[in-house]
Amino acid sequence: MNISTFLKHGNPDGLLLQALWDDLRAQREFLTSPFLPACFAFLIHLLLSAPFLAFEALGCFWPRINLYRISRTAEPLLLCFYRWVDCCWRIFLKYLTTVLPATALYQRVRIPRFPELAPSCSLLIGEVIACLLLFDALFFIWHYSMHRVPWLYRRVHQTHHQNRITFALTAQDASPAELLSLQMLALSSAWVVGCHPLSEALFHLLNTWLAIEDHCGYDLPWAIHRLLPCFGGAPFHQAHHHIYRGNYAPYFRHWDWLCGTYLGVREEARSKHGGRTMRRRRRKKSLGSDCVCAQACMC
């Protein structure tokens, strides 16, 4: 970073990111490769999901970890690995046949931006938050539509709901059409906000992590929804996969609150155990009626 860049920047906090941005700008040819976005997205998804695979494996030997599971008991280690490998293979095939060609075409068409200056820390944080809020709103509308329009659900969204009990990798276990639509929503959010390329990269990275955490199947004490209650987290999204309705927003709670589609933990549990409860009530009622009849006969 030279003196002229220092004088042009003006914001001292932005200089913390300038060295990083200068290094990235030097790799311009690599960053504009048509195959980089899809490959990077797939590898980052695997990398960020890996800690939860470790949790799954440790749960077979250390039962205390299973206390944080939301919906299922521990599985044999081989069965656990089989689920992960099978899911990983499905996602890889969809990326190879659909996401990679589509993103490669997009990279050929788009005009890459490499401004000289990096954003300030405050600007970067503000742009990432704006992208998350906009993506959350767009995803809510799209997700709600897929559940309300039958042919959209069957052709686009039903594949994702084959995982009634989710785990980290299932965040991208969806139909090719849905994967592409989510890519478009994320790119559109960054474009509407008009954020710096460095802010956009951080947004995509954080977007991937939040999706993985939502599907991880664990309610961990350090999860983001524990630190920031405005986020729904894994329990919020797991309720959606159990009931197939409600909790349509990917990350935040406010759209479901405002639109009357919010599912609390109690309602999810009530729906999950409602059939069992009704059977118990009917059994008690029939036993009670049998007792009444017996007493009447004795009289």
Disulfide bonds with the S-S distance in Angstrom:
none
